[in-house]
Amino acid sequence: MGEKALLIIDMQKGAYMEAPCFDAEGVLMRINQLGEIFRQAGWPVFLIQHNGTKTNEFIPHTPAWEFLDELVVSPTDIVMSKQAHDAFYETTLEEELTRRGVRELYITGSATDFCVESTVQSALSKDYQIVVVKDGHTMSDRPHLSAKAIIEHYNWIWELLIPTRGCITVQPFEVLKASLSQ
């Protein structure tokens, strides 16, 4: 199956500035714990950082662009910049994963309905084995739906997606923690 990698998408201050994100502290705690499990196992941790220069948001080297202070970042982590919702679009992510022999992606981050969703769909079309961390992604409420409802909806959709040659599962953190720590 190949190596595993953890993708941490857009856990940046700008995603948390305007409105509170659902279960923000819990999601961050779970991401930090997964990061530690991956680092100890020698699996790569990718921190994907949105550069919104084109849309005049998340401008590099501004507070909105910075990672959350509570996010644990190790010198061994691979930090990548992206300019679209999809972490693969016009980035070197696929090349970096291939170089490391990674075929299994554990996906976490923000925002569920934009960058996490786009990256999940893109990874699926590239035949990766995908594990979405069911309680490892977040977002704020939208004008027409609560963040909790949208997160539940996307977890349901991802569980039912028909994969190409890869596969996709949605697993809660505690299940993953137990299986990855063995």
C-alpha positions in Angstrom: 0.0 0.0 0.0 3.0 2.4 0.5 3.7 4.9 3.1 1.2 7.0 5.0 1.1 10.8 5.2 -0.9 13.3 7.3 -2.3 16.3 5.5 -3.1 19.3 7.7 -5.0 21.8 5.6 -5.3 25.5 6.3 -5.1 25.5 10.1 -4.4 29.2 9.9 -5.4 32.2 12.0 -7.5 33.7 9.2 -9.9 30.7 9.2 -10.7 31.5 12.8 -10.7 35.3 12.9 -14.2 36.1 11.6 -16.4 33.4 13.1 -15.8 30.5 15.5 -15.1 27.1 14.0 -17.0 24.1 15.2 -15.2 22.1 17.9 -12.1 24.2 17.2 -10.2 23.1 20.3 -11.1 19.4 19.9 -10.2 19.4 16.2 -6.8 21.0 17.0 -6.1 18.6 19.8 -6.8 15.6 17.6 -4.7 17.0 14.7 -1.8 17.6 17.1 -2.0 14.1 18.5 -2.2 12.6 15.0 0.8 14.7 14.0 2.8 13.3 16.9 1.8 9.7 16.0 2.9 10.3 12.4 6.2 11.9 13.4 7.1 9.2 15.9 6.3 6.5 13.2 8.5 8.4 10.7 5.6 9.2 8.4 5.6 12.6 6.8 3.3 15.4 8.0 2.3 18.0 5.4 1.1 21.4 6.5 -0.8 23.0 3.7 -0.9 26.8 4.0 -3.3 28.8 1.9 -1.8 31.8 0.1 -4.8 34.0 -0.9 -2.9 36.7 -2.6 -5.1 36.5 -5.7 -8.2 37.2 -3.5 -6.5 39.6 -1.1 -6.8 37.3 1.9 -4.4 35.0 3.8 -1.6 37.2 2.4 1.8 35.7 3.2 3.5 37.0 6.4 0.3 38.5 7.7 -1.5 37.3 10.9 -4.3 35.7 8.9 -1.8 33.6 6.9 0.1 32.3 10.0 -0.6 28.9 11.4 -2.6 28.8 14.6 -0.4 29.3 17.6 -1.7 26.1 19.2 -0.9 24.0 16.1 2.2 21.9 16.8 4.7 22.3 13.9 7.9 20.3 13.8 11.0 21.1 11.8 10.6 17.8 10.0 7.1 18.8 8.7 6.8 19.7 5.1 5.1 23.1 4.7 3.5 23.8 1.3 1.7 26.8 -0.1 -1.4 26.6 -2.2 -3.5 29.2 -4.0 -6.7 27.3 -4.7 -9.0 25.1 -2.6 -7.4 21.9 -3.9 -4.0 21.3 -2.2 -2.8 19.4 -5.3 -3.6 22.2 -7.8 -0.4 23.9 -9.1 1.6 22.7 -6.1 4.3 20.1 -5.7 2.2 18.0 -3.3 1.8 15.0 -5.6 5.5 15.1 -6.5 6.5 15.2 -2.9 4.1 12.3 -2.0 5.4 10.2 -4.9 9.0 10.9 -4.0 8.3 9.5 -0.5 6.3 6.5 -1.7 3.1 7.8 -0.1 -0.1 6.2 -1.3 -2.2 6.5 1.9 -3.4 10.0 3.0 -4.9 11.0 6.3 -6.8 14.2 5.7 -7.6 16.9 8.3 -8.0 20.6 8.5 -10.2 23.6 7.6 -12.6 24.3 5.9 -14.6 21.2 5.5 -16.7 22.4 2.6 -13.9 24.2 0.7 -10.3 23.1 1.0 -10.8 19.8 2.7 -13.5 18.7 0.3 -11.6 19.8 -2.8 -8.4 18.0 -1.6 -10.4 14.8 -0.8 -12.0 14.8 -4.3 -8.7 15.5 -6.0 -6.8 12.8 -4.1 -9.6 10.3 -4.9 -9.2 11.0 -8.6 -5.5 10.4 -8.2 -6.1 6.9 -6.8 -4.8 7.5 -3.3 -6.0 5.5 -0.3 -7.8 8.1 1.7 -8.7 8.3 5.3 -10.7 11.3 6.3 -10.4 11.9 10.0 -14.2 12.2 10.8 -13.6 14.6 13.8 -10.4 16.1 12.4 -11.8 18.8 10.2 -13.8 22.0 10.9 -15.4 25.1 9.6 -17.6 28.0 10.8 -21.4 28.2 10.4 -22.6 29.2 6.9 -25.6 31.5 6.4 -27.9 28.6 5.6 -26.5 25.7 7.6 -24.6 25.1 10.9 -21.0 23.9 10.7 -22.0 20.8 12.6 -24.6 19.8 10.0 -22.2 20.5 7.1 -19.5 18.5 8.7 -21.9 15.6 9.2 -23.1 15.9 5.6 -19.6 15.8 4.2 -18.6 12.8 6.4 -21.7 11.0 5.0 -20.8 11.9 1.4 -17.2 10.8 1.8 -18.3 7.5 3.3 -20.4 6.8 0.1 -18.1 8.0 -2.6 -17.2 5.5 -5.3 -13.5 5.4 -5.5 -11.4 5.0 -8.7 -8.5 2.6 -8.0 -8.0 4.0 -4.5 -10.3 3.8 -1.6 -11.8 6.2 0.9 -12.9 5.7 4.5 -14.0 8.1 7.2 -12.8 7.1 10.7 -13.0 8.9 14.1 -9.8 10.0 15.7 -10.0 7.5 18.6 -10.2 4.5 16.2 -7.3 5.8 14.2 -5.3 6.6 17.3 -5.6 3.0 18.4 -4.8 1.5 15.0 -1.9 3.8 14.2 -0.3 3.5 17.6 0.1 -0.3 17.4 
